Amino acid sequence: LVVEGIHGVQEQHGNDGLGIFLGNPNVHNLGSMLFTAPFNRALRTRNRYSATSTDQLPHHVAAYFLFGHPLLLPVPDIDRTQYMLIIGANPLVSNGSMMTAAGVATRLRAIQSRGGRVVVLDPRRTESAAAADEHHFVRPGRDVFLLLSMLQTIFHEGLIHPEQLPVYVDGLDALRQITMDFPPAVTAPLTGIPAQVTERLARDFCAADSAVAYGRMGASTQQFGGMVQWLINVLNIITSNLDRSGGSMFTTPAVDVVALTGGMAKPGRMGQWHSRVRGLPSFGGELPAAALAEEMATPGPGQIRGLITMAGNPVLSTPGGAQLDELLPHLDFMAAIDIYVNETTRHADVILPPTCGLETAHYDLLFHNIAVRNTAKYSPPLLPAADDTRHDWQILGELHQRLEARRGHQPPAGKSRDPFQRLSPQGLLDLALRFGPHGLWHRQGRNGAGLTLAKVKRAPHGIDLGPLQPVLPQRLFTADKRIDLTAGPFLDQVRQLQQQLETEPSVTSPSPAADQWLHLIGRRHLRSNNSWMHNSPRLLRGKPRCTLLIHPRDAARFAVADGALVDVHSRVGVVRLPAEISEEMMPGVVSIPHGWGHDRPGVHLQVAATRPGVSINDLTDPGLIDELTGNAAFSGVPVQIKPAVA
């Protein structure tokens, strides 16, 4: 039925008439990670979307242009650093997003115990900010100006010595020239951080024995997310804190995903094609999720008329989710591979439920690649899978084979068309471990001490392969094994920011009545993960967490009482939820957690429905994106609030 639906849509509307959306849980699933790419290729559509462009896409774009590969992602050497600058991240709650760090709270305290400092820049005094040595409020979406001013201070005061930079770094003079227009005194009204504080942050960062800057969700999902992630890397590089102990370093993982996917580092990786309606660039073979709804809504060749979702809930996780919710019932066909009947999959014609996490073996292909130590760990399934169930990778493999057969491409009897699919995830993992840098078949493991899957299985608590080690320039995937600080589109966007300095702060508000607007940001909770962990009674217990955090000054200004219902309006929607007055918010900024909104009819999430909350993405605007990367801009959405009227 699913194959006929796919074939029917593409037969009538062309290959691009079908779209696919991959949710975040796929990167936590060994089988999905290994078998999704062949299935994607078999669909032959350019309308591919995933949670990447509502999350960490700016990390990948910055890594691609600086280091030559989108997955060559540096991570903070948190265990040896003396100064950690955290921008728009809350590792005490995220447990170290894009920085796999078990016991991150202990690791942050250890920085302080050895005489180091932890500094947080965030428009909310988060759990991490409260535990830091220093916290400064910064206006949402204005981190880019702060970082440019830190660089300006570094160059202006001669805080670095160019001759001490690695010989493989280029572009320092051009970088110095273009940052001169961003002195802290000019950007302070935009960032909300006094000039003298910005200058001190730059001096402290350079004076530390080792330092690392780290930014995550708030730094990425904003208007200048790509710029911010580029500047964070640049700050680490020019202060000689890249690829050194206590700075920003690269892993040497047991399964080297970067080396295995080295073909991803090639010209045309960005902008190989563009979205039909708005012309947004693809990256890594995917279009920005902010374009998904408009590609369904706009008639013409290439309009999405069928959709497949895998472990995804774009109605709650992509900007303007309410519009997508209205469009899904009008598709010609929709199928989902999912364990939930959620806000998105309730519209599917067919749901193929795979085994759940407790029934599957697991090895973190990606997250060992961004860990703060080199590690390897395999987890066997805790429960046997029922005879009538299938794993995600088995579903994908069978759909792939049946789709090829429907197109008349029948492989020989008993053989898969793709030799890759003849192996199980465990078989592929064993090969990857053996050929990896710590593997039995790698030159370093020829003495018989190298890793195999069997050896990793014999260590149920994992194998520690040691601290991060310097690997540059050998590990670079740039053609000349060099880092060009000016590579890519970043300098052009800095020039646009120079022009914007003349118009700020008027562009930060959509109306002359600027004092009537607030800026919306999201937030995480420790007992929640995006939209998919609210159906557990144990995780949902406690006081309701889906509230509007608002500063007392703003609450008084808009006559909002603590605990009272308020209506929050944006350009695209309105939600109603209780207010929670708190001085942890920066004045002028409000916060709603993401992943809620479980009150739609047809959703089979009985526990979540008892505390449905509201979806922040009924307020976020698909038109607000990071123009450089296409990533969704969830931070800094202009909103108005007023007390709810019954």
C-alpha positions in Angstrom: 0.0 0.0 0.0 2.8 2.4 0.9 4.7 1.6 -2.3 1.6 2.1 -4.4 1.0 5.4 -2.7 4.6 6.6 -3.4 4.5 5.4 -7.0 1.1 6.9 -7.6 2.1 10.4 -6.4 5.3 10.3 -8.4 3.7 8.9 -11.5 1.1 11.8 -11.5 3.2 14.7 -10.1 6.8 13.8 -10.9 9.5 12.6 -8.5 9.5 15.9 -6.6 5.8 15.6 -5.9 6.8 13.4 -3.0 8.4 14.8 0.2 10.1 13.1 3.1 10.7 14.5 6.6 13.1 12.8 9.0 12.7 13.6 12.7 15.4 13.9 15.4 15.0 10.4 16.8 16.6 8.9 13.6 20.1 10.1 14.7 19.6 8.1 17.9 18.8 4.9 16.0 21.6 2.7 14.5 19.4 1.0 11.9 17.9 4.3 10.7 21.2 6.0 10.5 22.6 3.2 8.2 19.6 2.5 6.0 17.8 5.9 5.6 20.3 7.2 3.0 19.7 4.4 0.5 16.0 4.7 0.9 16.2 8.5 0.4 18.1 8.0 -2.9 15.5 5.5 -4.0 12.8 8.1 -3.7 14.5 10.3 -6.3 13.0 13.5 -4.8 14.6 16.8 -4.1 11.9 17.5 -1.5 13.9 16.1 1.4 13.6 17.7 4.9 14.7 16.9 8.4 15.0 18.3 11.9 18.6 19.4 11.0 17.3 22.7 9.6 15.4 23.4 12.8 18.4 22.8 15.0 22.1 22.4 14.2 22.4 23.2 10.5 24.6 26.3 11.2 27.2 24.0 12.9 27.4 21.9 9.7 27.6 24.9 7.4 30.4 26.5 9.4 32.3 23.2 9.6 31.9 22.7 5.8 33.5 26.0 4.9 36.2 26.1 7.6 37.2 22.4 7.9 36.0 20.9 4.6 33.4 18.5 6.0 30.0 19.2 7.5 30.5 16.5 10.1 34.0 17.6 11.2 32.6 19.3 14.2 34.9 20.6 17.0 33.8 20.1 20.6 34.9 21.8 23.8 37.7 20.0 25.7 35.6 20.6 28.8 37.8 18.4 31.0 40.9 20.5 30.5 39.8 24.0 29.8 40.3 27.0 32.1 37.7 29.2 30.6 34.4 28.2 29.0 32.2 30.8 27.2 28.7 29.4 26.7 26.5 31.2 24.3 22.8 30.4 23.9 23.2 26.9 25.4 22.0 25.2 28.6 24.1 22.1 29.0 22.8 21.4 32.5 19.5 20.6 30.9 20.5 19.4 27.4 23.2 17.2 28.9 25.6 18.6 26.5 24.0 19.1 23.1 26.5 18.8 20.2 29.0 18.0 23.0 28.4 14.4 24.3 29.4 14.8 27.9 28.1 12.5 30.6 27.8 14.2 33.9 28.2 17.6 32.4 27.3 19.3 35.7 30.2 17.6 37.4 32.5 18.6 34.5 31.5 22.3 34.7 32.0 22.4 38.4 35.5 20.8 37.9 36.4 23.8 35.7 35.7 26.1 38.7 37.4 23.7 41.1 40.7 24.0 39.2 40.5 27.8 39.2 38.8 28.2 35.8 35.7 30.2 34.9 32.4 29.4 33.3 30.7 32.4 31.6 27.2 32.2 30.1 25.6 34.7 27.7 21.8 34.1 27.4 18.6 36.1 27.4 17.4 33.9 30.2 19.2 33.0 33.5 19.1 29.3 32.7 20.1 26.5 35.0 23.6 26.6 33.5 23.8 30.4 33.9 22.8 30.1 37.6 25.7 27.7 38.2 28.2 29.8 36.2 30.7 32.2 37.6 29.2 34.9 35.4 26.0 35.5 33.4 25.1 38.3 31.1 21.8 38.9 29.4 22.1 39.3 25.6 19.3 40.3 23.3 17.9 37.4 21.2 19.5 37.2 17.8 22.2 39.8 18.6 25.0 37.4 19.6 26.6 38.1 16.2 27.3 41.7 17.2 28.8 40.7 20.5 31.2 38.2 18.9 32.2 40.7 16.2 32.9 43.2 18.9 35.0 40.7 20.9 37.0 40.1 17.7 37.4 43.9 17.2 38.7 44.3 20.7 41.1 41.4 20.3 42.6 43.0 17.1 42.4 46.6 18.3 44.2 45.8 21.6 46.7 43.4 20.1 45.6 40.5 22.4 46.8 37.8 20.0 50.1 37.2 18.2 49.6 36.2 14.6 52.9 34.5 14.4 51.7 32.0 17.0 48.8 30.9 14.9 49.1 27.5 13.1 50.7 27.8 9.7 47.7 26.3 8.1 45.4 29.2 9.0 44.7 31.9 6.3 42.6 35.1 6.1 43.5 36.8 9.4 44.2 40.2 7.7 40.8 40.2 5.9 39.1 39.2 9.2 40.8 42.0 11.1 39.8 44.6 8.5 36.1 43.6 8.4 35.7 43.6 12.2 36.9 47.2 12.7 33.4 48.6 12.2 32.0 46.7 15.3 33.6 48.3 18.4 31.8 47.4 21.6 30.6 51.0 22.1 28.6 50.8 18.8 27.1 47.3 19.4 26.2 47.7 23.1 22.8 49.2 22.4 22.0 46.2 20.1 23.3 43.4 22.4 22.3 44.9 25.7 25.8 44.1 27.1 27.8 47.2 28.2 30.9 47.9 26.1 33.3 47.5 29.0 31.9 44.0 29.7 32.4 43.0 26.1 36.0 44.3 26.2 36.6 42.4 29.4 35.2 39.2 28.0 37.6 39.4 25.1 40.6 40.1 27.4 39.7 37.3 29.8 39.3 34.8 26.9 42.7 35.7 25.5 44.4 35.7 28.9 43.2 32.3 30.0 45.7 29.4 29.8 43.1 27.7 27.7 39.7 28.8 26.6 36.8 27.6 24.5 33.7 29.2 23.1 30.6 27.0 22.7 27.2 27.9 21.3 24.1 25.8 20.8 20.4 26.0 20.2 19.9 29.7 21.0 23.0 30.5 19.0 21.9 28.4 16.0 18.2 28.9 15.7 18.2 32.7 15.0 18.5 35.2 12.2 22.3 35.0 12.1 22.8 31.4 13.3 25.3 30.5 10.6 27.3 33.7 11.3 27.3 33.0 15.0 28.6 29.4 14.6 31.3 30.7 12.2 32.4 33.4 14.6 32.5 31.0 17.5 34.9 28.8 15.5 36.9 31.9 14.4 37.2 33.1 18.0 38.6 29.7 19.0 41.0 29.7 16.0 42.5 33.1 16.2 43.2 32.8 20.0 45.1 29.6 19.3 42.5 27.5 21.1 41.6 25.2 18.2 43.1 21.7 18.3 44.8 22.1 21.6 44.3 20.8 25.1 41.5 22.8 26.9 40.3 24.4 23.7 38.1 23.3 20.8 39.1 19.8 19.6 38.2 17.0 17.3 37.5 13.4 18.2 39.2 10.3 16.9 36.2 8.0 17.2 36.1 4.3 16.9 33.6 4.6 14.0 34.9 7.5 12.0 31.8 8.9 10.4 33.7 11.8 9.0 36.2 9.6 7.1 33.5 7.2 6.0 31.5 10.1 4.5 34.5 11.9 3.1 32.7 12.2 -0.3 30.4 14.8 1.4 33.2 17.3 1.3 32.9 18.5 -2.3 32.0 21.7 -4.2 28.2 22.2 -4.5 27.5 20.7 -1.1 25.5 23.9 -0.4 23.0 25.1 -3.0 23.0 22.0 -5.2 19.4 22.9 -5.7 16.9 25.4 -4.3 13.4 25.3 -3.0 10.7 25.9 -5.6 8.8 28.8 -3.9 11.4 30.9 -2.1 14.6 29.7 -3.7 16.2 28.5 -0.3 19.4 26.6 -0.8 19.8 22.9 -0.1 22.6 21.6 2.1 23.6 18.0 2.4 20.8 17.0 0.0 18.1 18.6 2.1 16.0 21.7 1.9 15.2 23.9 4.9 12.2 22.7 6.9 10.9 26.2 6.9 10.0 25.7 3.3 7.9 22.5 3.8 4.5 24.0 4.2 4.8 26.5 1.4 6.0 23.8 -0.9 2.8 21.9 -0.1 0.5 25.0 -0.4 1.8 26.5 -3.7 0.5 24.9 -6.9 2.7 24.2 -9.8 5.2 21.6 -11.0 7.1 20.1 -8.1 4.3 20.9 -5.5 4.4 18.3 -2.7 1.4 16.1 -3.0 2.6 13.1 -1.0 4.7 12.9 2.2 6.6 10.3 4.2 7.6 11.1 7.8 10.0 9.0 9.8 10.1 9.5 13.6 9.1 13.1 13.0 6.4 15.5 14.2 6.9 18.6 12.0 3.5 20.0 13.1 5.0 20.7 16.5 8.7 21.0 15.5 8.8 23.3 12.4 8.0 27.0 12.2 4.4 27.8 11.4 3.3 24.3 12.3 -0.4 25.2 12.3 -0.3 25.9 8.6 1.3 22.5 8.0 -1.4 20.9 10.2 -4.1 22.4 7.9 -2.3 21.2 4.7 -1.6 17.6 5.6 -5.2 16.3 5.2 -5.3 17.5 1.6 -2.3 15.5 0.4 -3.0 12.7 -2.1 -1.0 10.3 0.1 0.8 10.3 3.4 2.7 7.5 5.2 4.6 7.4 8.5 7.2 5.1 10.1 6.5 5.9 13.7 5.6 4.4 17.1 3.3 7.3 17.8 0.0 8.6 16.5 1.0 12.1 17.1 0.0 15.6 15.8 1.6 14.8 12.4 1.1 11.1 11.9 -2.7 11.3 12.7 -3.0 12.6 9.1 -1.3 9.5 7.6 -3.1 7.1 5.4 -0.7 4.3 6.6 1.5 4.2 9.8 4.2 1.5 9.8 5.2 1.1 13.5 8.7 -0.2 14.0 10.1 -1.8 17.2 10.7 0.6 20.1 14.0 1.6 21.6 14.0 -1.1 24.2 13.8 -3.7 21.5 16.7 -2.5 19.4 20.5 -2.6 19.7 22.2 0.7 19.8 25.5 2.3 19.0 25.7 6.1 18.8 27.2 6.6 15.3 27.2 10.4 15.4 27.4 11.2 19.1 30.7 9.4 19.7 32.0 11.8 16.9 31.2 14.8 19.0 32.1 13.5 22.5 34.4 15.1 24.9 36.5 11.9 25.1 37.1 9.2 22.5 34.7 6.4 23.5 32.9 3.4 22.1 29.8 1.7 23.6 27.3 -0.8 22.3 23.9 -1.4 24.0 22.1 -4.7 23.3 18.3 -4.7 23.2 16.7 -5.0 26.7 13.7 -6.8 25.4 13.2 -9.3 22.5 11.2 -8.0 19.6 7.9 -9.7 19.0 7.7 -12.0 16.0 5.3 -9.8 14.1 7.3 -6.6 14.4 10.1 -5.2 12.3 12.9 -2.8 12.9 13.1 0.6 11.2 15.9 -0.7 8.9 14.0 -3.7 7.9 11.0 -1.6 7.0 13.2 0.8 5.0 14.9 -2.1 3.2 11.7 -3.8 2.2 10.1 -0.5 1.0 13.3 0.1 -1.0 13.1 -3.3 -2.7 9.4 -3.2 -3.4 9.6 0.3 -4.8 12.4 -0.7 -7.2 10.3 -3.8 -8.2 7.3 -1.6 -8.8 9.4 0.5 -11.1 10.4 -2.7 -13.0 13.9 -3.0 -11.5 13.7 -6.5 -10.1 17.1 -7.8 -8.7 18.0 -11.4 -9.2 16.2 -13.8 -6.9 17.4 -13.8 -3.4 19.6 -10.7 -3.8 19.1 -7.1 -2.8 19.6 -4.5 -5.5 21.9 -2.6 -3.1 24.7 -4.9 -1.7 24.8 -2.5 1.3 21.4 -3.9 2.4 22.6 -7.5 2.5 24.2 -6.7 5.9 22.5 -6.0 9.2 23.3 -2.9 11.2 25.5 -5.1 13.5 27.4 -6.4 10.5 28.0 -2.9 9.1 29.0 -1.7 12.6 31.5 -4.5 12.9 33.1 -3.5 9.6 33.2 0.2 10.6 34.8 -0.6 13.9 37.4 -2.9 12.3 38.4 -0.3 9.7 38.2 2.6 12.1 41.2 4.4 13.7 41.1 2.1 16.7 40.1 -1.0 14.8 41.6 -4.4 14.3 42.1 -3.9 10.6 43.5 -0.4 11.0 47.3 0.0 10.9 47.3 0.9 14.5 45.5 -2.2 15.5 47.5 -4.8 13.6 49.1 -6.1 16.8 45.7 -7.7 17.6 44.6 -5.1 20.1 42.2 -3.3 17.8 38.4 -3.0 18.2 35.8 -5.3 16.8 32.1 -5.4 17.6 32.6 -8.5 19.7 35.2 -6.7 21.8 33.0 -3.7 22.3 30.1 -6.0 23.3 32.3 -7.5 26.0 32.6 -4.0 27.6 28.9 -3.3 28.7 29.8 0.0 30.2 31.8 1.1 27.1 35.4 1.6 26.3 37.3 4.8 27.0 39.8 5.4 24.2 41.4 8.4 25.8 41.2 12.2 25.8 41.0 14.2 22.6 44.3 14.6 20.8 45.5 17.2 18.3 44.7 16.0 14.7 45.2 19.1 12.5 46.0 19.7 9.7 45.9 16.0 8.7 42.2 15.6 9.6 41.1 18.6 7.5 39.0 17.9 4.5 39.7 21.1 2.7 41.5 20.6 -0.7 44.7 22.2 0.5 44.6 21.0 4.1 44.3 24.6 5.3 41.7 26.7 7.2 40.6 29.8 5.4 38.8 32.1 7.9 37.2 34.0 5.0 35.9 31.0 3.0 32.2 30.8 2.1 29.5 33.5 2.3 30.3 34.8 5.8 32.2 38.0 4.9 29.4 39.1 2.6 27.0 38.8 5.5 29.3 40.8 7.7 29.2 43.6 5.1 25.4 43.4 5.3 25.6 43.8 9.1 27.8 46.9 8.6 24.9 48.4 6.7 22.4 47.3 9.3 24.3 49.1 12.0 22.8 52.3 10.5 19.2 51.1 10.8 19.3 49.2 14.1 17.4 49.0 16.4 14.4 49.8 14.2 14.7 46.5 12.4 14.3 44.5 15.6 10.5 45.3 15.8 7.9 45.0 13.1 6.0 48.1 14.2 6.7 51.7 15.1 5.1 51.0 18.5 8.2 49.0 19.5 7.3 49.1 23.2 4.3 46.9 22.5 6.5 44.1 21.2 8.4 41.4 23.1 10.9 38.9 21.7 10.1 35.2 22.1 12.7 32.4 22.8 12.2 28.7 23.5 13.6 26.6 26.4 14.4 23.1 27.3 13.4 21.0 30.2 15.4 18.2 31.8 12.5 15.7 31.7 11.6 16.4 28.1 13.1 15.9 24.6 11.5 17.9 21.9 7.9 16.6 21.3 8.4 12.9 21.9 8.7 12.3 25.7 5.5 13.8 27.0 3.6 10.5 27.1 5.4 9.1 30.0 3.7 9.6 33.4 7.0 9.6 35.2 8.4 12.4 33.0 5.3 14.4 32.9 4.7 14.6 36.7 5.3 17.7 38.7 3.9 21.2 38.2 2.9 22.2 34.6 6.0 23.2 32.6 4.4 24.8 29.5 4.2 28.4 30.8 5.1 31.8 29.5 8.2 33.0 31.4 8.1 36.8 31.7 10.1 39.4 33.6 8.2 41.3 36.4 8.7 44.6 34.7 7.0 43.3 31.5 4.3 41.6 33.5 3.4 44.9 35.1 3.5 46.8 31.8 1.0 44.4 30.2 -1.1 43.8 33.4 -0.2 40.1 33.5 -0.7 38.3 36.8 1.4 35.3 37.9 -0.5 32.1 36.9 -3.1 34.0 34.8 -3.8 33.0 31.3 -2.3 35.2 28.6 -2.8 35.4 24.8 0.5 35.5 22.9 0.2 36.8 19.3 2.7 36.7 16.5 2.4 37.5 12.8 1.3 34.0 12.1 -0.7 32.8 15.1 -1.9 33.0 18.7 -1.7 30.7 21.7 -3.1 30.9 25.2 -1.1 29.7 28.2 -0.4 30.6 31.9 2.1 33.2 32.7 5.0 32.6 35.1 6.6 35.8 36.3 10.3 35.4 36.9 13.4 37.6 37.1 15.4 34.9 35.3 14.1 36.5 32.0 15.8 39.5 30.4 13.3 42.4 30.3 11.7 42.5 26.8 12.1 38.8 26.3 9.5 36.0 27.0 10.0 32.2 26.8 7.8 29.2 25.9 9.2 25.7 25.9 9.1 23.8 22.6 7.5 20.4 21.8 4.1 20.9 23.4 0.6 21.3 21.9 -0.9 17.8 22.4 -4.6 18.9 22.3 -5.4 18.1 18.7 -8.2 15.6 17.9 -7.1 12.2 16.7 -3.8 12.2 18.7 -3.3 8.9 20.6 -1.1 10.3 23.4 -3.4 9.8 26.4 -0.8 10.9 29.0 0.4 13.9 27.1 -3.2 15.0 26.5 -3.7 15.5 30.2 -1.2 18.4 30.1 -1.2 19.3 26.4 0.4 22.8 26.7 0.7 24.9 23.5 3.0 24.7 20.6 5.5 27.5 20.3 5.6 26.8 16.6 2.1 28.0 16.2 3.8 31.4 16.8 7.2 31.0 15.0 7.3 32.4 11.5 8.4 30.3 8.5 9.4 33.6 6.9 12.0 34.2 9.7 15.1 32.2 8.9 18.8 32.4 8.9 19.3 33.6 5.3 22.8 32.2 5.1 21.9 28.6 6.0 18.1 28.4 5.7 17.9 27.3 9.4 14.7 28.2 11.2 14.9 31.3 13.4 13.0 30.4 16.6 14.8 32.9 18.8 13.7 36.5 18.8 10.3 36.1 17.2 8.3 39.4 17.7 5.2 38.8 19.8 2.6 40.8 21.6 0.8 39.6 24.8 -2.4 40.5 26.6 -4.4 39.1 29.4 -6.8 36.4 28.2 -10.5 37.3 28.0 -12.8 34.4 28.6 
